[in-house]
């Protein structure tokens, strides 16, 4: 018996450990929105590479685009461990949505953490709850993993800065309403970089055609060109030369977002494989009854639970103000590698059907590979972990 071509079963109600009644209500809100607005069209929209801008407006309007930021500026005031669990739910429904929320949160981090009180009051309410969407601009065509080698320049001109250069691999490039841009204002190296908040409609800011990626076709990734873009000094975030430290601090938190997205994607793949193997019959019984397949499913579930525990442990450190850079790198590394293993196994469990676009398993597998690369490749994560453990090489 071959299962009818139907949408794969969506993720089951994963048991959550949420600290307050408010957080539990948020979870119900997220699941309701997923059920009504994301799941019914996710496969079709992703196949057509459509960006769900209306979904993001809905998330913004309900406060789900601002969960970890202060309430005084329109944020949700939630602990990071709560935010990440909501993010996992969104990513399990459609990774384009989960990743988009993570990137928007990343783009808000610099201003929320390092802006002046006046800057936060002027810009954060619209960024957090005004229906706008952000992008984070650090990487360049010639400086990906070596981000401190960036070449985009910002030159002072009176009360303005003039930005010139090209940013690469920018999620939401060309559709973002604001960009957190890191540019060189001083000597080569990490101490010569400054952060700026650039409006999406600034004259001289343009985007190239979106990259043709192997996965996440609904999430636009593009080069962003800055051709003499003028930015008032009032939009400089932090002190001159402080930009690289701001960028790295944002990435620590952003890596936890990617870890949560990876766990959500892996959970979706596991649930799809469970659904399929229960429906598919061979040799007179469901293939789910065969011990070899059951062992694969058990390993997949164990890896997912371990990844979830790892990112939540790192989030609790962040919530209590403890250092968490190493744990964030570990979570990003482990969870995205887990997503790659689990999605690959899901395709294997489904056999030939797993290789077809009639089922989402092959899409999950392609998307998992992207997560091993974004916001620092997993080789970079290993460098971060090793440096924290043993110090820089040669010491």
KENUZA-644764 format. One line per field, with one value per residue: residue number from 0; residue in one letter; x, y, z of N, C-alpha, C in turn. Coordinates in steps of 0.02 Angstrom, whole numbers, plus 50000, padded with zeros to 5 digits. Layout:
% KENUZA-644764
resi <- (NUM ...) .
resn <- (A ...) .
n.u <- (X ...) .
n.v <- (Y ...) .
n.w <- (Z ...) .
ca.u <- (X ...) .
ca.v <- (Y ...) .
ca.w <- (Z ...) .
c.u <- (X ...) .
c.v <- (Y ...) .
c.w <- (Z ...) .
% end
This chain:
% KENUZA-644764
resi <- (0 1 2 3 4 5 6 7 8 9 10 11 12 13 14 15 16 17 18 19 20 21 22 23 24 25 26 27 28 29 30 31 32 33 34 35 36 37 38 39 40 41 42 43 44 45 46 47 48 49 50 51 52 53 54 55 56 57 58 59 60 61 62 63 64 65 66 67 68 69 70 71 72 73 74 75 76 77 78 79 80 81 82 83 84 85 86 87 88 89 90 91 92 93 94 95 96 97 98 99 100 101 102 103 104 105 106 107 108 109 110 111 112 113 114 115 116 117 118 119 120 121 122 123 124 125 126 127 128 129 130 131 132 133 134 135 136 137 138 139 140 141 142 143 144 145 146 147 148 149 150 151 152 153 154 155 156 157 158 159 160 161 162 163 164 165 166 167 168 169 170 171 172 173 174 175 176 177 178 179 180 181 182 183 184 185 186 187 188 189 190 191 192 193 194 195 196 197 198 199 200 201 202 203 204 205 206 207 208 209 210 211 212 213 214 215 216 217 218 219 220 221 222 223 224 225 226 227 228 229 230 231 232 233 234 235 236 237 238 239 240 241 242 243 244 245 246 247 248 249 250 251 252 253 254 255 256 257 258 259 260 261 262 263 264 265 266 267 268 269 270 271 272 273 274 275 276 277 278 279 280 281 282 283 284 285 286 287 288 289 290 291 292 293 294 295 296 297 298 299 300 301 302 303 304 305 306 307 308 309 310 311 312 313 314 315 316 317 318 319 320 321 322 323 324 325 326 327 328 329 330 331 332 333 334 335 336 337 338 339 340 341 342 343 344 345 346 347 348 349 350 351 352 353 354 355 356 357 358 359 360 361 362 363 364 365 366 367 368 369 370 371 372 373 374 375 376 377 378 379 380 381 382 383 384 385 386 387 388 389 390 391 392 393 394) .
resn <- (X X X X X X X X X X X X X X X X X X X X X X X X X X X X X X X X X X X X X X X X X X X X X X X X X X X X X X X X X X X X X X X X X X X X X X X X X X X X X X X X X X X X X X X X X X X X X X X X X X X X X X X X X X X X X X X X X X X X X X X X X X X X X X X X X X X X X X X X X X X X X X X X X X X X X X X X X X X X X X X X X X X X X X X X X X X X X X X X X X X X X X X X X X X X X X X X X X X X X X X X X X X X X X X X X X X X X X X X X X X X X X X X X X X X X X X X X X X X X X X X X X X X X X X X X X X X X X X X X X X X X X X X X X X X X X X X X X X X X X X X X X X X X X X X X X X X X X X X X X X X X X X X X X X X X X X X X X X X X X X X X X X X X X X X X X X X X X X X X X X X X X X X X X X X X X X X X X X X X X X X X X X X X X X X X X X X X X X X X X X X X X X X X X X X X X X X X X X) .
n.u <- (50042 50028 50046 49922 49951 49965 49966 50102 50096 50087 50201 50186 50108 50229 50295 50310 50413 50365 50380 50279 50103 50071 50166 50125 50002 50048 50106 49993 49936 50032 50025 49894 49898 49991 49919 49810 49859 49988 50027 49925 49961 50096 50178 50142 50170 50307 50357 50329 50414 50374 50376 50315 50252 50136 50111 50214 50177 50064 50122 50195 50092 50031 50125 50221 50337 50428 50465 50580 50617 50619 50469 50440 50475 50389 50410 50397 50444 50486 50575 50726 50722 50587 50553 50632 50572 50448 50496 50547 50428 50371 50469 50457 50335 50353 50505 50552 50477 50512 50653 50652 50595 50697 50805 50756 50747 50882 50926 50873 50945 51066 51028 50938 51021 51133 51104 51067 50958 50873 50882 50828 50698 50653 50658 50639 50501 50433 50512 50491 50353 50284 50252 50361 50511 50671 50848 51011 51171 51320 51411 51511 51552 51688 51718 51667 51668 51780 51742 51791 51868 51796 51749 51664 51640 51623 51617 51647 51549 51522 51378 51338 51360 51436 51403 51478 51487 51470 51360 51338 51242 51124 50988 50822 50864 50832 50696 50682 50638 50724 50901 51032 51188 51359 51508 51668 51754 51876 52046 52112 52048 51965 51940 51909 51778 51608 51437 51279 51112 51014 50891 50773 50731 50829 50911 51018 51034 51020 50966 51026 50968 50881 50976 50993 50953 50983 50888 50753 50686 50581 50627 50704 50871 51001 51125 51167 51183 51273 51281 51353 51269 51185 51189 51127 51226 51156 51103 51204 51257 51310 51483 51610 51705 51663 51585 51614 51619 51487 51424 51467 51411 51277 51271 51296 51172 51091 51134 51077 50946 50952 50984 50865 50777 50830 50804 50665 50644 50700 50612 50494 50532 50549 50417 50352 50413 50371 50231 50227 50287 50197 50088 50131 50139 50226 50268 50153 50127 50133 50276 50327 50327 50443 50595 50721 50690 50623 50726 50801 50710 50703 50833 50833 50735 50796 50910 50849 50786 50899 50961 50864 50868 50997 50997 50905 50968 51076 51003 50947 51062 51089 50974 50995 51101 51227 51388 51375 51425 51506 51417 51313 51374 51398 51265 51215 51300 51277 51136 51107 51186 51120 50993 51029 51065 50945 50848 50904 50894 50755 50718 50779 50704 50583 50608 50596 50491 50530 50618 50546 50453 50324 50310 50365 50492 50611 50629 50649 50773 50856 50844 50901 51038 51069 51059 51172 51266 51229 51247 51377 51477 51477 51606 51666 51597 51655 51783 51757 51714 51827 51923 51872 51886 52025 52099 52175 52257 52423 52443) .
n.v <- (49940 50110 50271 50398 50549 50671 50819 50813 50753 50877 50948 50868 50909 50967 50943 51076 51174 51302 51457 51542 51586 51679 51652 51526 51558 51631 51529 51457 51554 51563 51433 51431 51530 51469 51354 51410 51503 51476 51336 51282 51332 51318 51221 51244 51383 51387 51308 51391 51493 51607 51749 51766 51898 51953 51868 51903 52033 52004 51933 52036 52124 52051 52047 51949 51965 52027 51971 51950 52077 52237 52287 52421 52479 52427 52291 52113 52074 51948 51804 51738 51601 51573 51644 51572 51447 51476 51516 51395 51325 51400 51381 51244 51237 51315 51346 51464 51563 51548 51570 51699 51774 51754 51820 51950 51980 51974 52084 52189 52188 52263 52401 52391 52345 52429 52557 52731 52800 52891 52852 52723 52752 52823 52735 52597 52559 52556 52463 52349 52327 52385 52331 52325 52258 52187 52180 52108 52162 52109 52016 52007 52002 51964 51938 51830 51716 51777 51903 52021 52077 52159 52275 52379 52551 52690 52859 53009 53155 53303 53313 53192 53021 52939 52798 52667 52524 52342 52224 52050 51897 51928 51904 51946 52045 52182 52184 52224 52340 52410 52413 52344 52394 52360 52446 52504 52624 52659 52604 52453 52292 52226 52333 52445 52462 52512 52524 52551 52612 52593 52660 52568 52628 52718 52836 52777 52650 52490 52328 52172 52044 51909 51774 51611 51487 51322 51286 51356 51444 51534 51631 51777 51805 51913 52017 52176 52339 52485 52642 52778 52807 52910 52934 52999 53053 53028 52905 52819 52677 52646 52677 52748 52626 52524 52433 52299 52222 52238 52173 52039 52011 52015 51905 51798 51786 51771 51648 51559 51573 51515 51385 51347 51354 51251 51139 51141 51116 50988 50919 50929 50851 50725 50700 50694 50580 50483 50486 50444 50314 50246 50240 50179 50019 49866 49700 49654 49728 49882 49983 50044 49950 49878 49833 49890 50014 50073 50089 50187 50295 50311 50355 50476 50549 50557 50634 50755 50792 50809 50917 51016 51029 51078 51205 51270 51268 51354 51470 51495 51532 51652 51724 51745 51829 51775 51729 51663 51631 51521 51416 51453 51438 51300 51254 51300 51230 51091 51077 51113 51021 50907 50928 50910 50773 50712 50752 50695 50560 50551 50563 50445 50348 50360 50314 50304 50396 50493 50568 50644 50791 50784 50761 50840 50804 50803 50938 50983 50925 50993 51122 51105 51096 51228 51289 51245 51332 51470 51621 51602 51472 51296 51255 51373 51385 51281 51332 51442 51377 51300 51401 51463 51361 51329 51441 51562 51496 51436 51476) .
n.w <- (50000 49956 50025 50002 49908 50011 50116 50227 50396 50521 50645 50803 50961 51044 51204 51314 51424 51510 51594 51645 51656 51559 51461 51423 51367 51258 51184 51144 51063 50961 50908 50862 50761 50676 50638 50570 50475 50425 50407 50316 50189 50174 50103 49968 49955 49982 49878 49773 49800 49874 49975 50138 50176 50232 50339 50424 50456 50528 50635 50691 50729 50830 50927 50920 50853 50929 51049 51142 51185 51278 51363 51375 51257 51167 51157 51196 51318 51360 51427 51351 51336 51322 51206 51111 51109 51052 50929 50881 50860 50755 50654 50634 50571 50454 50388 50327 50391 50528 50521 50470 50576 50670 50608 50600 50737 50767 50691 50764 50879 50899 50911 51019 51121 51124 51084 51117 51245 51184 51048 51055 51098 50988 50878 50909 50943 50817 50750 50824 50839 50735 50613 50530 50451 50478 50429 50438 50415 50392 50329 50178 50000 49995 50125 50229 50334 50388 50454 50508 50412 50331 50198 50167 50179 50291 50288 50371 50353 50394 50490 50450 50393 50257 50169 50081 49983 49971 50035 50072 50055 50124 50220 50188 50107 50006 50033 50162 50291 50369 50397 50489 50482 50464 50453 50394 50484 50525 50550 50471 50525 50674 50762 50692 50651 50636 50688 50606 50588 50454 50349 50250 50133 50098 49994 49867 49917 49862 49803 49741 49627 49707 49779 49706 49794 49868 49958 50059 49972 49982 50065 50040 49992 49968 49886 49951 49900 49936 49887 49911 50021 50131 50304 50452 50593 50706 50687 50707 50793 50954 51002 50893 50811 50891 50830 50788 50903 50943 50838 50857 50983 50951 50866 50952 51019 50906 50856 50943 50903 50775 50813 50879 50770 50692 50772 50767 50630 50619 50703 50628 50519 50580 50623 50501 50447 50539 50518 50383 50384 50462 50379 50262 50188 50183 50139 50199 50316 50414 50380 50489 50588 50578 50654 50625 50565 50670 50762 50697 50702 50841 50869 50800 50871 50996 50970 50935 51056 51135 51070 51090 51230 51243 51178 51258 51383 51359 51334 51459 51531 51465 51501 51636 51639 51629 51553 51388 51264 51220 51243 51158 51034 51039 51041 50917 50830 50866 50853 50720 50649 50694 50636 50502 50502 50546 50450 50336 50371 50377 50242 50197 50267 50203 50078 49901 49892 49980 49908 49822 49776 49815 49947 50100 50147 50070 50049 50180 50203 50113 50165 50291 50267 50235 50360 50426 50384 50390 50489 50540 50497 50537 50558 50601 50721 50794 50806 50890 51006 51039 51059 51172 51263 51262 51235 51118 50969 50992 51120) .
ca.u <- (50000 50065 50004 49900 49991 49931 50014 50129 50072 50127 50230 50142 50112 50288 50287 50351 50421 50358 50383 50222 50039 50075 50204 50082 49953 50083 50114 49929 49928 50076 49999 49833 49919 50021 49866 49764 49888 50053 50027 49885 49989 50169 50209 50129 50206 50379 50372 50325 50464 50340 50391 50251 50255 50076 50120 50257 50136 50021 50165 50211 50033 50014 50180 50264 50399 50467 50459 50633 50638 50584 50400 50436 50484 50344 50429 50357 50472 50490 50642 50748 50701 50518 50557 50660 50523 50401 50531 50549 50361 50364 50514 50430 50280 50385 50570 50556 50448 50555 50716 50638 50588 50763 50846 50729 50769 50954 50934 50853 50987 51115 50996 50909 51073 51188 51080 51052 50887 50838 50878 50781 50630 50635 50656 50621 50430 50416 50549 50466 50281 50254 50244 50422 50553 50741 50901 51075 51219 51390 51450 51524 51574 51756 51729 51612 51692 51828 51700 51829 51902 51747 51776 51615 51668 51580 51660 51611 51539 51482 51337 51318 51408 51423 51419 51490 51511 51422 51349 51318 51206 51081 50919 50776 50894 50787 50627 50684 50621 50784 50961 51086 51246 51426 51552 51733 51764 51945 52099 52093 52042 51900 51929 51893 51711 51555 51369 51232 51043 51002 50823 50770 50719 50881 50938 51083 51032 50985 50979 51031 50917 50893 51017 50955 50979 50959 50831 50728 50671 50535 50663 50751 50940 51027 51174 51141 51233 51269 51316 51350 51209 51196 51157 51144 51264 51107 51088 51262 51242 51370 51539 51650 51752 51633 51538 51627 51597 51414 51406 51478 51362 51214 51276 51287 51100 51064 51149 51025 50888 50963 50980 50794 50748 50854 50767 50597 50647 50711 50549 50448 50554 50533 50345 50335 50435 50326 50168 50234 50301 50137 50042 50162 50139 50268 50268 50092 50120 50163 50348 50342 50334 50508 50639 50774 50663 50607 50788 50818 50666 50723 50894 50813 50700 50845 50952 50808 50778 50963 50970 50818 50894 51059 50983 50871 51017 51112 50956 50941 51121 51079 50922 51020 51157 51291 51418 51345 51451 51525 51357 51276 51409 51384 51196 51209 51336 51244 51067 51105 51210 51065 50943 51053 51060 50876 50814 50930 50863 50684 50716 50795 50647 50528 50628 50589 50445 50566 50656 50500 50426 50256 50315 50412 50555 50670 50638 50680 50844 50892 50845 50946 51106 51077 51067 51240 51310 51212 51268 51439 51477 51490 51678 51677 51572 51706 51837 51734 51713 51896 51957 51847 51914 52098 52132 52195 52310 52491 52450) .
ca.v <- (50000 50173 50325 50449 50609 50720 50855 50773 50773 50931 50929 50855 50959 50954 50966 51136 51196 51374 51479 51582 51578 51722 51616 51472 51589 51647 51467 51443 51603 51542 51372 51449 51564 51418 51310 51445 51547 51455 51267 51265 51354 51317 51184 51280 51447 51375 51284 51449 51542 51669 51773 51777 51963 51964 51831 51943 52088 51974 51919 52101 52151 52013 52051 51890 51983 52068 51938 51956 52146 52268 52309 52494 52499 52389 52221 52067 52066 51877 51774 51709 51531 51573 51665 51519 51393 51500 51515 51325 51308 51433 51349 51178 51247 51337 51374 51533 51607 51546 51603 51771 51802 51754 51872 52015 51988 51989 52152 52236 52179 52317 52461 52377 52334 52478 52623 52777 52801 52928 52811 52669 52779 52847 52685 52528 52541 52537 52403 52291 52315 52428 52297 52330 52198 52208 52138 52114 52168 52102 51980 52039 51952 51941 51928 51794 51694 51828 51962 52081 52103 52193 52333 52434 52608 52746 52918 53065 53215 53346 53276 53130 52971 52916 52727 52641 52455 52290 52171 51988 51845 51965 51883 52002 52096 52208 52191 52247 52410 52439 52371 52357 52390 52368 52477 52524 52695 52669 52563 52383 52251 52229 52394 52501 52449 52547 52501 52603 52592 52622 52648 52527 52669 52769 52845 52745 52581 52446 52257 52131 51991 51859 51715 51550 51441 51254 51283 51420 51487 51586 51681 51809 51818 51953 52069 52244 52387 52551 52687 52846 52813 52957 52915 53048 53026 53006 52835 52777 52638 52636 52721 52731 52571 52473 52394 52227 52192 52238 52120 51974 52002 51998 51838 51750 51775 51746 51577 51522 51573 51465 51320 51332 51340 51185 51088 51140 51083 50917 50892 50922 50793 50664 50688 50673 50511 50442 50482 50404 50244 50216 50230 50138 49948 49820 49632 49643 49766 49949 49981 50067 49893 49846 49856 49932 50081 50099 50112 50252 50346 50323 50397 50543 50582 50570 50691 50815 50811 50834 50984 51062 51040 51117 51275 51299 51280 51415 51526 51510 51571 51720 51757 51763 51874 51738 51719 51606 51627 51453 51374 51471 51405 51229 51242 51309 51174 51027 51075 51113 50955 50861 50938 50879 50701 50691 50760 50643 50496 50553 50546 50374 50308 50365 50283 50346 50451 50546 50606 50681 50852 50771 50761 50893 50780 50825 51010 50989 50906 51049 51178 51091 51113 51301 51308 51231 51383 51538 51650 51568 51402 51254 51256 51432 51370 51240 51377 51481 51333 51281 51460 51473 51308 51323 51504 51566 51451 51456 51492) .
ca.w <- (50000 49953 50051 49955 49911 50052 50157 50283 50462 50548 50709 50860 51015 51084 51273 51328 51493 51507 51664 51668 51620 51501 51411 51398 51323 51197 51147 51112 51009 50907 50877 50825 50700 50633 50612 50525 50424 50398 50385 50257 50125 50179 50049 49905 49954 49978 49811 49728 49824 49893 50042 50173 50210 50272 50401 50468 50482 50580 50692 50722 50760 50890 50974 50915 50819 50975 51114 51193 51196 51334 51352 51371 51187 51124 51154 51234 51385 51377 51430 51288 51331 51297 51135 51070 51101 51003 50866 50859 50834 50689 50606 50618 50524 50391 50408 50304 50442 50587 50507 50462 50643 50701 50577 50622 50806 50762 50665 50817 50939 50908 50938 51085 51170 51124 51066 51172 51264 51132 50988 51067 51099 50921 50825 50928 50938 50748 50732 50861 50833 50684 50549 50490 50450 50477 50402 50473 50361 50413 50278 50113 49951 50009 50197 50260 50400 50411 50452 50527 50352 50287 50161 50162 50216 50312 50292 50404 50314 50437 50537 50417 50370 50189 50167 50014 49983 49956 50084 50038 50092 50171 50224 50181 50065 49955 50057 50231 50304 50399 50394 50535 50437 50494 50403 50419 50495 50548 50522 50460 50585 50709 50800 50648 50624 50671 50670 50586 50572 50388 50325 50189 50074 50093 49927 49856 49940 49815 49813 49682 49623 49759 49762 49691 49845 49865 50002 50083 49915 50002 50105 49994 50013 49913 49899 49962 49877 49966 49841 49940 50064 50186 50366 50504 50649 50756 50673 50724 50853 50993 50987 50834 50823 50934 50790 50783 50967 50941 50791 50888 51036 50918 50838 51006 51027 50843 50848 50980 50860 50723 50846 50889 50704 50671 50809 50739 50565 50633 50730 50572 50480 50618 50622 50434 50439 50579 50481 50322 50398 50489 50323 50209 50202 50144 50167 50236 50378 50410 50387 50557 50632 50570 50707 50599 50557 50737 50793 50666 50730 50911 50868 50778 50926 51049 50949 50938 51126 51159 51043 51124 51297 51238 51165 51317 51436 51341 51342 51531 51548 51439 51539 51703 51632 51629 51487 51353 51196 51204 51241 51098 50978 51044 51022 50845 50800 50877 50828 50646 50628 50707 50584 50441 50510 50552 50386 50291 50391 50358 50171 50191 50291 50155 50016 49841 49905 50015 49859 49779 49805 49839 50020 50118 50176 50031 50062 50245 50198 50081 50211 50347 50246 50240 50430 50447 50355 50408 50554 50560 50479 50595 50571 50643 50789 50826 50825 50947 51064 51056 51085 51240 51305 51264 51217 51048 50949 51009 51191) .
c.u <- (50044 50021 49982 49944 49951 49983 50038 50101 50117 50153 50177 50151 50171 50277 50336 50355 50422 50347 50321 50159 50039 50112 50164 50028 49986 50091 50049 49916 49970 50047 49934 49851 49950 49968 49824 49799 49953 50049 49986 49917 50065 50201 50202 50170 50281 50399 50372 50374 50432 50358 50327 50249 50194 50080 50163 50221 50091 50062 50182 50151 50013 50071 50229 50329 50446 50473 50516 50654 50594 50514 50395 50445 50440 50361 50384 50381 50478 50562 50661 50725 50629 50518 50581 50612 50468 50432 50535 50483 50352 50406 50489 50374 50306 50449 50578 50530 50492 50620 50707 50630 50656 50806 50821 50750 50843 50965 50917 50902 51034 51084 50969 50962 51123 51166 51070 50977 50846 50830 50827 50709 50607 50622 50628 50546 50409 50450 50518 50393 50246 50246 50305 50463 50625 50787 50966 51130 51290 51432 51457 51549 51643 51769 51667 51632 51741 51793 51738 51865 51855 51775 51727 51639 51613 51626 51619 51608 51492 51444 51314 51377 51388 51449 51424 51517 51455 51420 51321 51282 51159 51010 50874 50807 50845 50716 50625 50667 50679 50840 51009 51150 51310 51474 51616 51738 51835 51993 52074 52090 51976 51887 51912 51824 51659 51487 51324 51163 51022 50930 50823 50759 50771 50905 51007 51085 50989 51004 50983 50973 50932 50935 50971 50982 50950 50898 50810 50716 50623 50565 50715 50819 50975 51085 51139 51197 51220 51313 51308 51288 51225 51155 51175 51183 51217 51086 51150 51246 51306 51425 51573 51700 51724 51590 51551 51607 51521 51390 51412 51428 51294 51215 51271 51213 51069 51077 51101 50961 50894 50959 50907 50760 50768 50816 50695 50595 50656 50648 50498 50466 50538 50459 50321 50354 50391 50259 50174 50243 50242 50087 50067 50165 50187 50268 50208 50084 50151 50239 50370 50352 50403 50559 50693 50752 50647 50670 50810 50775 50684 50785 50877 50781 50748 50888 50913 50800 50843 50976 50926 50844 50956 51043 50947 50919 51057 51067 50948 51002 51113 51028 50945 51082 51225 51321 51389 51371 51470 51464 51314 51307 51396 51312 51186 51241 51296 51175 51064 51134 51156 51011 50964 51046 50987 50838 50839 50899 50789 50676 50729 50737 50589 50545 50621 50543 50480 50604 50612 50474 50352 50253 50369 50480 50615 50682 50671 50755 50884 50897 50894 51018 51118 51092 51137 51289 51294 51235 51329 51435 51492 51564 51697 51653 51624 51766 51819 51737 51784 51934 51935 51877 51989 52135 52150 52250 52379 52499 52443) .
c.v <- (50063 50229 50372 50511 50663 50760 50812 50799 50826 50911 50919 50910 50941 50981 51022 51147 51272 51401 51514 51565 51620 51686 51559 51498 51608 51585 51449 51490 51583 51482 51385 51483 51515 51377 51345 51477 51521 51385 51255 51283 51346 51281 51220 51344 51437 51351 51342 51504 51609 51686 51792 51843 51975 51926 51870 52004 52063 51960 51984 52128 52115 52012 51993 51904 52021 52036 51952 52027 52181 52293 52384 52520 52459 52315 52178 52055 51994 51853 51743 51637 51524 51591 51608 51462 51413 51498 51443 51304 51338 51398 51280 51183 51268 51373 51446 51581 51607 51582 51679 51806 51806 51810 51941 52030 52006 52061 52205 52238 52238 52378 52450 52372 52390 52548 52667 52773 52837 52888 52755 52694 52799 52791 52617 52513 52520 52473 52340 52276 52355 52397 52299 52266 52220 52157 52156 52109 52168 52072 52021 51986 51924 51931 51896 51773 51744 51896 52026 52112 52142 52257 52390 52491 52658 52805 52976 53125 53261 53305 53209 53082 52949 52845 52703 52570 52406 52239 52109 51941 51875 51938 51944 52058 52117 52216 52218 52322 52447 52388 52392 52342 52402 52390 52499 52600 52711 52621 52492 52345 52263 52295 52454 52498 52482 52523 52561 52572 52629 52608 52608 52567 52725 52775 52814 52673 52540 52374 52222 52081 51939 51801 51655 51494 51371 51243 51352 51469 51543 51641 51715 51823 51854 51997 52136 52293 52455 52597 52758 52857 52858 52937 52967 53014 53001 52933 52790 52742 52624 52685 52701 52676 52516 52423 52319 52191 52188 52181 52051 51960 51983 51927 51785 51733 51746 51673 51533 51519 51520 51395 51300 51317 51270 51129 51084 51104 51008 50884 50881 50861 50727 50649 50667 50599 50463 50432 50436 50331 50208 50200 50180 50065 49911 49752 49622 49680 49835 49944 50007 50009 49860 49877 49903 50004 50113 50125 50179 50308 50363 50367 50468 50581 50600 50630 50757 50839 50838 50905 51035 51079 51085 51190 51308 51312 51343 51476 51545 51549 51643 51758 51780 51807 51840 51736 51657 51597 51556 51408 51389 51437 51330 51212 51248 51250 51109 51025 51075 51048 50902 50867 50905 50803 50677 50698 50710 50576 50494 50535 50471 50329 50308 50336 50331 50405 50509 50591 50648 50742 50844 50771 50811 50870 50805 50899 51021 50975 50963 51109 51168 51109 51188 51321 51292 51285 51453 51556 51614 51495 51360 51244 51317 51420 51328 51282 51418 51439 51317 51340 51474 51422 51314 51388 51505 51517 51479 51474 51429) .
c.w <- (50000 49979 49995 49962 49947 50091 50215 50349 50491 50617 50764 50912 51060 51155 51288 51403 51493 51577 51690 51628 51557 51444 51381 51351 51256 51153 51110 51054 50949 50871 50838 50759 50651 50599 50559 50465 50392 50368 50322 50190 50123 50120 49982 49901 49948 49908 49760 49747 49840 49965 50078 50211 50254 50338 50449 50496 50538 50643 50729 50760 50824 50941 50969 50878 50866 51044 51163 51210 51248 51316 51344 51301 51139 51119 51198 51305 51408 51384 51363 51280 51307 51223 51091 51060 51053 50933 50838 50829 50764 50636 50587 50568 50455 50409 50385 50356 50504 50577 50501 50529 50677 50673 50598 50694 50809 50740 50717 50875 50951 50939 51008 51139 51177 51103 51128 51188 51211 51068 50997 51066 51029 50872 50846 50923 50868 50727 50764 50849 50779 50616 50504 50498 50442 50444 50436 50421 50387 50357 50214 50065 49967 50084 50227 50329 50430 50411 50469 50468 50307 50258 50153 50207 50234 50325 50321 50357 50353 50489 50509 50409 50300 50182 50094 50019 49967 50012 50047 50085 50144 50167 50229 50140 50010 49977 50129 50235 50339 50398 50449 50498 50476 50440 50436 50424 50516 50514 50510 50525 50621 50745 50757 50619 50668 50645 50655 50574 50509 50367 50259 50127 50066 50021 49921 49881 49892 49830 49745 49681 49677 49734 49749 49735 49837 49910 50024 50026 49932 50043 50062 50027 49956 49935 49907 49946 49910 49924 49866 49982 50123 50247 50419 50561 50705 50745 50682 50790 50891 50972 50922 50853 50867 50895 50789 50847 50970 50895 50822 50943 51006 50893 50892 51016 50964 50832 50888 50939 50805 50752 50856 50822 50681 50707 50783 50672 50574 50659 50674 50529 50515 50614 50553 50423 50479 50544 50421 50338 50430 50433 50271 50230 50155 50179 50215 50301 50370 50419 50455 50605 50628 50619 50683 50590 50624 50772 50763 50696 50803 50914 50848 50836 50982 51032 50953 51010 51155 51134 51077 51194 51295 51225 51224 51375 51422 51351 51416 51556 51526 51482 51608 51699 51634 51559 51453 51282 51176 51197 51180 51037 50979 51021 50947 50809 50806 50845 50752 50618 50639 50654 50519 50445 50509 50486 50335 50307 50373 50285 50162 50213 50242 50087 49957 49851 49940 49968 49814 49815 49824 49915 50040 50142 50137 50040 50129 50242 50166 50128 50269 50328 50251 50312 50456 50426 50382 50479 50583 50543 50541 50608 50614 50714 50828 50847 50887 51011 51087 51086 51157 51287 51316 51250 51143 51032 50968 51082 51233) .
% end
